Amino acid sequence: MSAADDLIIWTHRWKLDAHTIQCRCCHGRQPEQLKVEDFPHLPGCGYESTASTPWASLDTICSRLQKS
Ligand SMILES: [Zn+2]
């Protein structure tokens, strides 16, 4: 999968707004200062078990985009 595909999937799952990432499923939020911690999904969120490090994922996707 290309970095662009990964970015599309990321934006389906997350919303980035003013240095805060929001989960589109549970609307939990994590500011950039807390990026090293697991994402605080709310109970019952469908992404809770599969997506806990959106900042790291975004960093990886961005560095791949810059190389391609
Ligand atoms: Zn969530």
N, CA, C, O and the ligand as a Tripos MOL2 file, in Angstrom:
@<TRIPOS>MOLECULE
protein
  273   271    69     0     0
PROTEIN
NO_CHARGES

@<TRIPOS>ATOM
      1 N           0.8500   -1.2000    0.0000 N.3       1 MET1
      2 CA          0.0000    0.0000    0.0000 C.3       1 MET1
      3 C           0.8850    1.2490    0.0000 C.2       1 MET1
      4 O           1.8850    1.3030    0.7160 O.2       1 MET1
      5 N           0.5230    2.2300   -0.7860 N.am      2 SER2
      6 CA          1.3290    3.4460   -0.8750 C.3       2 SER2
      7 C           1.1040    4.3480    0.3340 C.2       2 SER2
      8 O           0.1310    4.1840    1.0700 O.2       2 SER2
      9 N           2.0070    5.2940    0.5300 N.am      3 ALA3
     10 CA          1.8550    6.2480    1.6270 C.3       3 ALA3
     11 C           0.5790    7.0710    1.4500 C.2       3 ALA3
     12 O          -0.0800    7.4280    2.4260 O.2       3 ALA3
     13 N           0.2370    7.3700    0.1860 N.am      4 ALA4
     14 CA         -0.9980    8.1380   -0.0600 C.3       4 ALA4
     15 C          -2.2250    7.3340    0.3710 C.2       4 ALA4
     16 O          -3.1630    7.8890    0.9430 O.2       4 ALA4
     17 N          -2.2190    6.0160    0.0940 N.am      5 ASP5
     18 CA         -3.3330    5.1660    0.5430 C.3       5 ASP5
     19 C          -3.4180    5.1610    2.0650 C.2       5 ASP5
     20 O          -4.5000    5.2600    2.6440 O.2       5 ASP5
     21 N          -2.2390    5.0420    2.7070 N.am      6 ASP6
     22 CA         -2.2210    5.0460    4.1720 C.3       6 ASP6
     23 C          -2.7690    6.3580    4.7230 C.2       6 ASP6
     24 O          -3.4620    6.3700    5.7400 O.2       6 ASP6
     25 N          -2.4570    7.4570    4.0520 N.am      7 LEU7
     26 CA         -2.9390    8.7670    4.5060 C.3       7 LEU7
     27 C          -4.4660    8.8500    4.3780 C.2       7 LEU7
     28 O          -5.1360    9.4190    5.2390 O.2       7 LEU7
     29 N          -5.0030    8.2820    3.3040 N.am      8 ILE8
     30 CA         -6.4600    8.2830    3.1280 C.3       8 ILE8
     31 C          -7.1230    7.4970    4.2600 C.2       8 ILE8
     32 O          -8.1200    7.9360    4.8330 O.2       8 ILE8
     33 N          -6.5590    6.3380    4.5710 N.am      9 ILE9
     34 CA         -7.1130    5.5320    5.6700 C.3       9 ILE9
     35 C          -7.0070    6.2970    6.9830 C.2       9 ILE9
     36 O          -7.9410    6.3000    7.7850 O.2       9 ILE9
     37 N          -5.8640    6.9470    7.1980 N.am     10 TRP10
     38 CA         -5.6560    7.7160    8.4380 C.3      10 TRP10
     39 C          -6.7340    8.7980    8.5730 C.2      10 TRP10
     40 O          -7.2970    8.9930    9.6500 O.2      10 TRP10
     41 N          -7.0120    9.4950    7.4710 N.am     11 THR11
     42 CA         -7.9750   10.5950    7.5630 C.3      11 THR11
     43 C          -9.4200   10.0930    7.6910 C.2      11 THR11
     44 O         -10.2980   10.8280    8.1430 O.2      11 THR11
     45 N          -9.6600    8.8320    7.2900 N.am     12 HIS12
     46 CA        -10.9870    8.2610    7.5510 C.3      12 HIS12
     47 C         -11.1700    8.0070    9.0450 C.2      12 HIS12
     48 O         -12.2770    8.0900    9.5770 O.2      12 HIS12
     49 N         -10.0620    7.6980    9.7050 N.am     13 ARG13
     50 CA        -10.1210    7.2780   11.0990 C.3      13 ARG13
     51 C          -9.9490    8.4400   12.0700 C.2      13 ARG13
     52 O         -10.5170    8.4420   13.1610 O.2      13 ARG13
     53 N          -9.1450    9.4410   11.6520 N.am     14 TRP14
     54 CA         -8.7580   10.5300   12.5500 C.3      14 TRP14
     55 C          -9.0170   11.8810   11.9190 C.2      14 TRP14
     56 O          -9.1110   12.0180   10.6990 O.2      14 TRP14
     57 N          -9.1290   12.8800   12.7890 N.am     15 LYS15
     58 CA         -9.2600   14.2620   12.3390 C.3      15 LYS15
     59 C          -8.1820   15.0640   13.0730 C.2      15 LYS15
     60 O          -8.0630   14.9740   14.2950 O.2      15 LYS15
     61 N          -7.4060   15.8400   12.3320 N.am     16 LEU16
     62 CA         -6.3530   16.6600   12.9360 C.3      16 LEU16
     63 C          -6.8260   18.1090   12.9450 C.2      16 LEU16
     64 O          -7.1700   18.6730   11.9070 O.2      16 LEU16
     65 N          -6.8350   18.6970   14.1360 N.am     17 ASP17
     66 CA         -7.3800   20.0440   14.2650 C.3      17 ASP17
     67 C          -6.6040   20.7940   15.3460 C.2      17 ASP17
     68 O          -6.6450   20.4160   16.5170 O.2      17 ASP17
     69 N          -5.9070   21.8410   14.9590 N.am     18 ALA18
     70 CA         -5.1920   22.6910   15.9170 C.3      18 ALA18
     71 C          -4.3070   21.8770   16.8650 C.2      18 ALA18
     72 O          -4.4120   22.0030   18.0850 O.2      18 ALA18
     73 N          -3.4460   21.0520   16.3000 N.am     19 HIS19
     74 CA         -2.4920   20.2520   17.0770 C.3      19 HIS19
     75 C          -3.1670   19.2640   18.0180 C.2      19 HIS19
     76 O          -2.5720   18.8440   19.0100 O.2      19 HIS19
     77 N          -4.4070   18.8930   17.7100 N.am     20 THR20
     78 CA         -5.0990   17.8580   18.4660 C.3      20 THR20
     79 C          -5.6720   16.8570   17.4740 C.2      20 THR20
     80 O          -6.2690   17.2410   16.4680 O.2      20 THR20
     81 N          -5.4870   15.5630   17.7650 N.am     21 ILE21
     82 CA         -6.0980   14.5300   16.9280 C.3      21 ILE21
     83 C          -7.3720   14.0560   17.6040 C.2      21 ILE21
     84 O          -7.4130   13.8260   18.8120 O.2      21 ILE21
     85 N          -8.4230   13.9170   16.7810 N.am     22 GLN22
     86 CA         -9.7000   13.4430   17.2790 C.3      22 GLN22
     87 C         -10.0620   12.1450   16.5620 C.2      22 GLN22
     88 O          -9.9110   12.0340   15.3460 O.2      22 GLN22
     89 N         -10.5420   11.1620   17.3310 N.am     23 CYS23
     90 CA        -11.0080    9.9010   16.7540 C.3      23 CYS23
     91 C         -12.3800   10.1310   16.1420 C.2      23 CYS23
     92 O         -13.2710   10.6600   16.8070 O.2      23 CYS23
     93 N         -12.5640    9.7370   14.8740 N.am     24 ARG24
     94 CA        -13.8550    9.9680   14.2180 C.3      24 ARG24
     95 C         -14.9280    9.0100   14.7330 C.2      24 ARG24
     96 O         -16.1180    9.2440   14.5190 O.2      24 ARG24
     97 N         -14.5220    7.9390   15.4070 N.am     25 CYS25
     98 CA        -15.5100    6.9860   15.9260 C.3      25 CYS25
     99 C         -16.0390    7.4470   17.2870 C.2      25 CYS25
    100 O         -17.2490    7.5990   17.4570 O.2      25 CYS25
    101 N         -15.1400    7.6700   18.2620 N.am     26 CYS26
    102 CA        -15.6050    7.9670   19.6270 C.3      26 CYS26
    103 C         -15.4480    9.4380   19.9950 C.2      26 CYS26
    104 O         -15.9270    9.8750   21.0420 O.2      26 CYS26
    105 N         -14.7700   10.2090   19.1260 N.am     27 HIS27
    106 CA        -14.5270   11.6320   19.3580 C.3      27 HIS27
    107 C         -13.6110   11.9030   20.5470 C.2      27 HIS27
    108 O         -13.5790   13.0140   21.0760 O.2      27 HIS27
    109 N         -12.8680   10.8800   20.9620 N.am     28 GLY28
    110 CA        -11.7990   11.1070   21.9430 C.3      28 GLY28
    111 C         -10.7330   11.9970   21.3280 C.2      28 GLY28
    112 O         -10.5540   12.0010   20.1100 O.2      28 GLY28
    113 N         -10.0190   12.7570   22.1670 N.am     29 ARG29
    114 CA         -9.0470   13.7220   21.6590 C.3      29 ARG29
    115 C          -7.7010   13.5280   22.3350 C.2      29 ARG29
    116 O          -7.6260   13.1040   23.4880 O.2      29 ARG29
    117 N          -6.6190   13.8490   21.5890 N.am     30 GLN30
    118 CA         -5.2830   13.7780   22.1630 C.3      30 GLN30
    119 C          -4.4450   14.9320   21.5980 C.2      30 GLN30
    120 O          -4.1910   14.9850   20.3950 O.2      30 GLN30
    121 N          -4.0170   15.8550   22.4700 N.am     31 PRO31
    122 CA         -3.1530   16.9420   22.0040 C.3      31 PRO31
    123 C          -1.7540   16.4410   21.6670 C.2      31 PRO31
    124 O          -1.3310   15.3830   22.1310 O.2      31 PRO31
    125 N          -1.0490   17.2130   20.8570 N.am     32 GLU32
    126 CA          0.2700   16.7750   20.3970 C.3      32 GLU32
    127 C           1.2420   16.5460   21.5580 C.2      32 GLU32
    128 O           2.1140   15.6820   21.4680 O.2      32 GLU32
    129 N           1.1030   17.3060   22.6430 N.am     33 GLN33
    130 CA          2.0250   17.1380   23.7800 C.3      33 GLN33
    131 C           1.9530   15.7390   24.3750 C.2      33 GLN33
    132 O           2.9100   15.2890   25.0050 O.2      33 GLN33
    133 N           0.8320   15.0420   24.1860 N.am     34 LEU34
    134 CA          0.6520   13.7080   24.7710 C.3      34 LEU34
    135 C           0.8220   12.6120   23.7320 C.2      34 LEU34
    136 O           0.3540   11.4910   23.9320 O.2      34 LEU34
    137 N           1.4930   12.9250   22.6120 N.am     35 LYS35
    138 CA          1.5680   11.9910   21.4900 C.3      35 LYS35
    139 C           2.2520   10.6730   21.8210 C.2      35 LYS35
    140 O           2.0030    9.6710   21.1510 O.2      35 LYS35
    141 N           3.1170   10.6500   22.8480 N.am     36 VAL36
    142 CA          3.8120    9.4000   23.1720 C.3      36 VAL36
    143 C           2.9240    8.4510   23.9820 C.2      36 VAL36
    144 O           3.2530    7.2740   24.1340 O.2      36 VAL36
    145 N           1.8130    8.9530   24.4960 N.am     37 GLU37
    146 CA          0.9090    8.0910   25.2700 C.3      37 GLU37
    147 C          -0.0880    7.3980   24.3470 C.2      37 GLU37
    148 O          -0.3190    7.8440   23.2230 O.2      37 GLU37
    149 N          -0.6830    6.2960   24.8340 N.am     38 ASP38
    150 CA         -1.7290    5.6430   24.0550 C.3      38 ASP38
    151 C          -2.9090    6.5910   23.9030 C.2      38 ASP38
    152 O          -3.2310    7.3560   24.8120 O.2      38 ASP38
    153 N          -3.5430    6.5290   22.7430 N.am     39 PHE39
    154 CA         -4.6690    7.4170   22.4690 C.3      39 PHE39
    155 C          -5.8340    7.1060   23.4090 C.2      39 PHE39
    156 O          -6.1770    5.9390   23.5970 O.2      39 PHE39
    157 N          -6.4570    8.1490   24.0110 N.am     40 PRO40
    158 CA         -7.5470    7.9280   24.9670 C.3      40 PRO40
    159 C          -8.9140    7.7430   24.2930 C.2      40 PRO40
    160 O          -9.7740    8.6210   24.3530 O.2      40 PRO40
    161 N          -9.0950    6.5670   23.6450 N.am     41 HIS41
    162 CA        -10.4200    6.2780   23.0910 C.3      41 HIS41
    163 C         -11.4360    6.1830   24.2190 C.2      41 HIS41
    164 O         -11.0960    5.8300   25.3480 O.2      41 HIS41
    165 N         -12.6830    6.5020   23.9030 N.am     42 LEU42
    166 CA        -13.7460    6.3560   24.8840 C.3      42 LEU42
    167 C         -14.2440    4.9080   24.8680 C.2      42 LEU42
    168 O         -14.0970    4.2140   23.8620 O.2      42 LEU42
    169 N         -14.8310    4.4490   25.9780 N.am     43 PRO43
    170 CA        -15.2850    3.0470   26.0530 C.3      43 PRO43
    171 C         -16.2180    2.7000   24.9010 C.2      43 PRO43
    172 O         -17.1120    3.4710   24.5530 O.2      43 PRO43
    173 N         -15.9960    1.5280   24.3170 N.am     44 GLY44
    174 CA        -16.8610    1.0560   23.2380 C.3      44 GLY44
    175 C         -16.4380    1.4960   21.8570 C.2      44 GLY44
    176 O         -17.0910    1.1420   20.8750 O.2      44 GLY44
    177 N         -15.3550    2.2650   21.7530 N.am     45 CYS45
    178 CA        -14.9000    2.7210   20.4380 C.3      45 CYS45
    179 C         -14.4180    1.5410   19.6030 C.2      45 CYS45
    180 O         -13.6960    0.6780   20.1020 O.2      45 CYS45
    181 N         -14.8140    1.5000   18.3380 N.am     46 GLY46
    182 CA        -14.4290    0.4150   17.4510 C.3      46 GLY46
    183 C         -12.9540    0.3970   17.1160 C.2      46 GLY46
    184 O         -12.4410   -0.6320   16.6770 O.2      46 GLY46
    185 N         -12.2530    1.5080   17.3090 N.am     47 TYR47
    186 CA        -10.8280    1.5710   16.9840 C.3      47 TYR47
    187 C          -9.9370    1.3450   18.2060 C.2      47 TYR47
    188 O          -8.7110    1.3610   18.0980 O.2      47 TYR47
    189 N         -10.5550    1.1370   19.3620 N.am     48 GLU48
    190 CA         -9.8080    1.0810   20.6060 C.3      48 GLU48
    191 C          -8.6690    0.0630   20.5650 C.2      48 GLU48
    192 O          -7.5630    0.3410   21.0260 O.2      48 GLU48
    193 N          -8.9510   -1.1240   20.0060 N.am     49 SER49
    194 CA         -7.9500   -2.1930   20.0460 C.3      49 SER49
    195 C          -6.9750   -2.1290   18.8760 C.2      49 SER49
    196 O          -5.9160   -2.7540   18.9270 O.2      49 SER49
    197 N          -7.3140   -1.3790   17.8130 N.am     50 THR50
    198 CA         -6.4800   -1.4290   16.6170 C.3      50 THR50
    199 C          -5.6710   -0.1620   16.3820 C.2      50 THR50
    200 O          -4.7040   -0.1960   15.6210 O.2      50 THR50
    201 N          -6.0300    0.9510   17.0050 N.am     51 ALA51
    202 CA         -5.3760    2.2130   16.6830 C.3      51 ALA51
    203 C          -5.1370    3.0130   17.9540 C.2      51 ALA51
    204 O          -6.0510    3.6580   18.4690 O.2      51 ALA51
    205 N          -3.9030    2.9710   18.4610 N.am     52 SER52
    206 CA         -3.6300    3.6780   19.7140 C.3      52 SER52
    207 C          -2.5180    4.7080   19.5840 C.2      52 SER52
    208 O          -2.2230    5.4190   20.5440 O.2      52 SER52
    209 N          -1.8900    4.8000   18.4020 N.am     53 THR53
    210 CA         -0.7790    5.7490   18.2530 C.3      53 THR53
    211 C          -0.9300    6.5470   16.9540 C.2      53 THR53
    212 O          -0.1070    6.4180   16.0470 O.2      53 THR53
    213 N          -1.9850    7.3760   16.8620 N.am     54 PRO54
    214 CA         -2.2160    8.1040   15.6010 C.3      54 PRO54
    215 C          -1.1120    9.0950   15.2580 C.2      54 PRO54
    216 O          -0.8330    9.3180   14.0800 O.2      54 PRO54
    217 N          -0.4730    9.6980   16.2750 N.am     55 TRP55
    218 CA          0.6100   10.6560   15.9880 C.3      55 TRP55
    219 C           1.7880    9.9470   15.3380 C.2      55 TRP55
    220 O           2.3560   10.4400   14.3640 O.2      55 TRP55
    221 N           2.1540    8.7880   15.8800 N.am     56 ALA56
    222 CA          3.2670    8.0260   15.3130 C.3      56 ALA56
    223 C           2.9320    7.5660   13.8960 C.2      56 ALA56
    224 O           3.7870    7.5940   13.0110 O.2      56 ALA56
    225 N           1.6820    7.1400   13.6860 N.am     57 SER57
    226 CA          1.2660    6.7140   12.3450 C.3      57 SER57
    227 C           1.3700    7.8690   11.3620 C.2      57 SER57
    228 O           1.8320    7.6930   10.2350 O.2      57 SER57
    229 N           0.9380    9.0530   11.7910 N.am     58 LEU58
    230 CA          0.9950   10.2160   10.9120 C.3      58 LEU58
    231 C           2.4470   10.5940   10.5950 C.2      58 LEU58
    232 O           2.7680   10.9370    9.4570 O.2      58 LEU58
    233 N           3.3180   10.5300   11.6030 N.am     59 ASP59
    234 CA          4.7400   10.8120   11.3630 C.3      59 ASP59
    235 C           5.3170    9.8520   10.3220 C.2      59 ASP59
    236 O           6.0510   10.2640    9.4240 O.2      59 ASP59
    237 N           4.9750    8.5680   10.4540 N.am     60 THR60
    238 CA          5.4850    7.5580    9.5180 C.3      60 THR60
    239 C           4.9880    7.8330    8.1080 C.2      60 THR60
    240 O           5.7590    7.7830    7.1500 O.2      60 THR60
    241 N           3.6940    8.1250    7.9840 N.am     61 ILE61
    242 CA          3.1130    8.3990    6.6650 C.3      61 ILE61
    243 C           3.7650    9.6360    6.0490 C.2      61 ILE61
    244 O           4.0950    9.6340    4.8640 O.2      61 ILE61
    245 N           3.9540   10.6920    6.8430 N.am     62 CYS62
    246 CA          4.5460   11.9310    6.3120 C.3      62 CYS62
    247 C           5.9790   11.7160    5.8530 C.2      62 CYS62
    248 O           6.3870   12.2500    4.8210 O.2      62 CYS62
    249 N           6.7450   10.9410    6.6060 N.am     63 SER63
    250 CA          8.1330   10.7300    6.1940 C.3      63 SER63
    251 C           8.1760    9.8800    4.9100 C.2      63 SER63
    252 O           9.0540   10.0730    4.0700 O.2      63 SER63
    253 N           7.2270    8.9400    4.7610 N.am     64 ARG64
    254 CA          7.1660    8.1660    3.5090 C.3      64 ARG64
    255 C           6.7570    9.0530    2.3310 C.2      64 ARG64
    256 O           7.2790    8.8940    1.2280 O.2      64 ARG64
    257 N           5.8280    9.9860    2.5570 N.am     65 LEU65
    258 CA          5.4060   10.8850    1.4890 C.3      65 LEU65
    259 C           6.5610   11.7580    1.0160 C.2      65 LEU65
    260 O           6.6970   12.0380   -0.1740 O.2      65 LEU65
    261 N           7.3960   12.1850    1.9710 N.am     66 GLN66
    262 CA          8.5190   13.0550    1.6100 C.3      66 GLN66
    263 C           9.5560   12.3150    0.7810 C.2      66 GLN66
    264 O          10.2410   12.9140   -0.0490 O.2      66 GLN66
    265 N           9.6700   11.0050    1.0090 N.am     67 LYS67
    266 CA         10.6580   10.2120    0.2550 C.3      67 LYS67
    267 C          10.1680    9.8450   -1.1210 C.2      67 LYS67
    268 O          10.9760    9.6130   -2.0200 O.2      67 LYS67
    269 N           8.8310    9.7840   -1.3150 N.am     68 SER68
    270 CA          8.3070    9.3060   -2.5910 C.3      68 SER68
    271 C           8.1820   10.4360   -3.5970 C.2      68 SER68
    272 O           7.7550   10.2110   -4.7290 O.2      68 SER68
    273 ZN        -11.9850    6.1420   19.3240 Zn       69 ZN69
@<TRIPOS>BOND
     1     1     2 1
     2     2     3 1
     3     3     4 2
     4     3     5 am
     5     5     6 1
     6     6     7 1
     7     7     8 2
     8     7     9 am
     9     9    10 1
    10    10    11 1
    11    11    12 2
    12    11    13 am
    13    13    14 1
    14    14    15 1
    15    15    16 2
    16    15    17 am
    17    17    18 1
    18    18    19 1
    19    19    20 2
    20    19    21 am
    21    21    22 1
    22    22    23 1
    23    23    24 2
    24    23    25 am
    25    25    26 1
    26    26    27 1
    27    27    28 2
    28    27    29 am
    29    29    30 1
    30    30    31 1
    31    31    32 2
    32    31    33 am
    33    33    34 1
    34    34    35 1
    35    35    36 2
    36    35    37 am
    37    37    38 1
    38    38    39 1
    39    39    40 2
    40    39    41 am
    41    41    42 1
    42    42    43 1
    43    43    44 2
    44    43    45 am
    45    45    46 1
    46    46    47 1
    47    47    48 2
    48    47    49 am
    49    49    50 1
    50    50    51 1
    51    51    52 2
    52    51    53 am
    53    53    54 1
    54    54    55 1
    55    55    56 2
    56    55    57 am
    57    57    58 1
    58    58    59 1
    59    59    60 2
    60    59    61 am
    61    61    62 1
    62    62    63 1
    63    63    64 2
    64    63    65 am
    65    65    66 1
    66    66    67 1
    67    67    68 2
    68    67    69 am
    69    69    70 1
    70    70    71 1
    71    71    72 2
    72    71    73 am
    73    73    74 1
    74    74    75 1
    75    75    76 2
    76    75    77 am
    77    77    78 1
    78    78    79 1
    79    79    80 2
    80    79    81 am
    81    81    82 1
    82    82    83 1
    83    83    84 2
    84    83    85 am
    85    85    86 1
    86    86    87 1
    87    87    88 2
    88    87    89 am
    89    89    90 1
    90    90    91 1
    91    91    92 2
    92    91    93 am
    93    93    94 1
    94    94    95 1
    95    95    96 2
    96    95    97 am
    97    97    98 1
    98    98    99 1
    99    99   100 2
   100    99   101 am
   101   101   102 1
   102   102   103 1
   103   103   104 2
   104   103   105 am
   105   105   106 1
   106   106   107 1
   107   107   108 2
   108   107   109 am
   109   109   110 1
   110   110   111 1
   111   111   112 2
   112   111   113 am
   113   113   114 1
   114   114   115 1
   115   115   116 2
   116   115   117 am
   117   117   118 1
   118   118   119 1
   119   119   120 2
   120   119   121 am
   121   121   122 1
   122   122   123 1
   123   123   124 2
   124   123   125 am
   125   125   126 1
   126   126   127 1
   127   127   128 2
   128   127   129 am
   129   129   130 1
   130   130   131 1
   131   131   132 2
   132   131   133 am
   133   133   134 1
   134   134   135 1
   135   135   136 2
   136   135   137 am
   137   137   138 1
   138   138   139 1
   139   139   140 2
   140   139   141 am
   141   141   142 1
   142   142   143 1
   143   143   144 2
   144   143   145 am
   145   145   146 1
   146   146   147 1
   147   147   148 2
   148   147   149 am
   149   149   150 1
   150   150   151 1
   151   151   152 2
   152   151   153 am
   153   153   154 1
   154   154   155 1
   155   155   156 2
   156   155   157 am
   157   157   158 1
   158   158   159 1
   159   159   160 2
   160   159   161 am
   161   161   162 1
   162   162   163 1
   163   163   164 2
   164   163   165 am
   165   165   166 1
   166   166   167 1
   167   167   168 2
   168   167   169 am
   169   169   170 1
   170   170   171 1
   171   171   172 2
   172   171   173 am
   173   173   174 1
   174   174   175 1
   175   175   176 2
   176   175   177 am
   177   177   178 1
   178   178   179 1
   179   179   180 2
   180   179   181 am
   181   181   182 1
   182   182   183 1
   183   183   184 2
   184   183   185 am
   185   185   186 1
   186   186   187 1
   187   187   188 2
   188   187   189 am
   189   189   190 1
   190   190   191 1
   191   191   192 2
   192   191   193 am
   193   193   194 1
   194   194   195 1
   195   195   196 2
   196   195   197 am
   197   197   198 1
   198   198   199 1
   199   199   200 2
   200   199   201 am
   201   201   202 1
   202   202   203 1
   203   203   204 2
   204   203   205 am
   205   205   206 1
   206   206   207 1
   207   207   208 2
   208   207   209 am
   209   209   210 1
   210   210   211 1
   211   211   212 2
   212   211   213 am
   213   213   214 1
   214   214   215 1
   215   215   216 2
   216   215   217 am
   217   217   218 1
   218   218   219 1
   219   219   220 2
   220   219   221 am
   221   221   222 1
   222   222   223 1
   223   223   224 2
   224   223   225 am
   225   225   226 1
   226   226   227 1
   227   227   228 2
   228   227   229 am
   229   229   230 1
   230   230   231 1
   231   231   232 2
   232   231   233 am
   233   233   234 1
   234   234   235 1
   235   235   236 2
   236   235   237 am
   237   237   238 1
   238   238   239 1
   239   239   240 2
   240   239   241 am
   241   241   242 1
   242   242   243 1
   243   243   244 2
   244   243   245 am
   245   245   246 1
   246   246   247 1
   247   247   248 2
   248   247   249 am
   249   249   250 1
   250   250   251 1
   251   251   252 2
   252   251   253 am
   253   253   254 1
   254   254   255 1
   255   255   256 2
   256   255   257 am
   257   257   258 1
   258   258   259 1
   259   259   260 2
   260   259   261 am
   261   261   262 1
   262   262   263 1
   263   263   264 2
   264   263   265 am
   265   265   266 1
   266   266   267 1
   267   267   268 2
   268   267   269 am
   269   269   270 1
   270   270   271 1
   271   271   272 2
@<TRIPOS>SUBSTRUCTURE
     1 MET1         2 RESIDUE 1 A MET
     2 SER2         6 RESIDUE 1 A SER
     3 ALA3        10 RESIDUE 1 A ALA
     4 ALA4        14 RESIDUE 1 A ALA
     5 ASP5        18 RESIDUE 1 A ASP
     6 ASP6        22 RESIDUE 1 A ASP
     7 LEU7        26 RESIDUE 1 A LEU
     8 ILE8        30 RESIDUE 1 A ILE
     9 ILE9        34 RESIDUE 1 A ILE
    10 TRP10       38 RESIDUE 1 A TRP
    11 THR11       42 RESIDUE 1 A THR
    12 HIS12       46 RESIDUE 1 A HIS
    13 ARG13       50 RESIDUE 1 A ARG
    14 TRP14       54 RESIDUE 1 A TRP
    15 LYS15       58 RESIDUE 1 A LYS
    16 LEU16       62 RESIDUE 1 A LEU
    17 ASP17       66 RESIDUE 1 A ASP
    18 ALA18       70 RESIDUE 1 A ALA
    19 HIS19       74 RESIDUE 1 A HIS
    20 THR20       78 RESIDUE 1 A THR
    21 ILE21       82 RESIDUE 1 A ILE
    22 GLN22       86 RESIDUE 1 A GLN
    23 CYS23       90 RESIDUE 1 A CYS
    24 ARG24       94 RESIDUE 1 A ARG
    25 CYS25       98 RESIDUE 1 A CYS
    26 CYS26      102 RESIDUE 1 A CYS
    27 HIS27      106 RESIDUE 1 A HIS
    28 GLY28      110 RESIDUE 1 A GLY
    29 ARG29      114 RESIDUE 1 A ARG
    30 GLN30      118 RESIDUE 1 A GLN
    31 PRO31      122 RESIDUE 1 A PRO
    32 GLU32      126 RESIDUE 1 A GLU
    33 GLN33      130 RESIDUE 1 A GLN
    34 LEU34      134 RESIDUE 1 A LEU
    35 LYS35      138 RESIDUE 1 A LYS
    36 VAL36      142 RESIDUE 1 A VAL
    37 GLU37      146 RESIDUE 1 A GLU
    38 ASP38      150 RESIDUE 1 A ASP
    39 PHE39      154 RESIDUE 1 A PHE
    40 PRO40      158 RESIDUE 1 A PRO
    41 HIS41      162 RESIDUE 1 A HIS
    42 LEU42      166 RESIDUE 1 A LEU
    43 PRO43      170 RESIDUE 1 A PRO
    44 GLY44      174 RESIDUE 1 A GLY
    45 CYS45      178 RESIDUE 1 A CYS
    46 GLY46      182 RESIDUE 1 A GLY
    47 TYR47      186 RESIDUE 1 A TYR
    48 GLU48      190 RESIDUE 1 A GLU
    49 SER49      194 RESIDUE 1 A SER
    50 THR50      198 RESIDUE 1 A THR
    51 ALA51      202 RESIDUE 1 A ALA
    52 SER52      206 RESIDUE 1 A SER
    53 THR53      210 RESIDUE 1 A THR
    54 PRO54      214 RESIDUE 1 A PRO
    55 TRP55      218 RESIDUE 1 A TRP
    56 ALA56      222 RESIDUE 1 A ALA
    57 SER57      226 RESIDUE 1 A SER
    58 LEU58      230 RESIDUE 1 A LEU
    59 ASP59      234 RESIDUE 1 A ASP
    60 THR60      238 RESIDUE 1 A THR
    61 ILE61      242 RESIDUE 1 A ILE
    62 CYS62      246 RESIDUE 1 A CYS
    63 SER63      250 RESIDUE 1 A SER
    64 ARG64      254 RESIDUE 1 A ARG
    65 LEU65      258 RESIDUE 1 A LEU
    66 GLN66      262 RESIDUE 1 A GLN
    67 LYS67      266 RESIDUE 1 A LYS
    68 SER68      270 RESIDUE 1 A SER
    69 ZN69       273 GROUP 0 **** ****
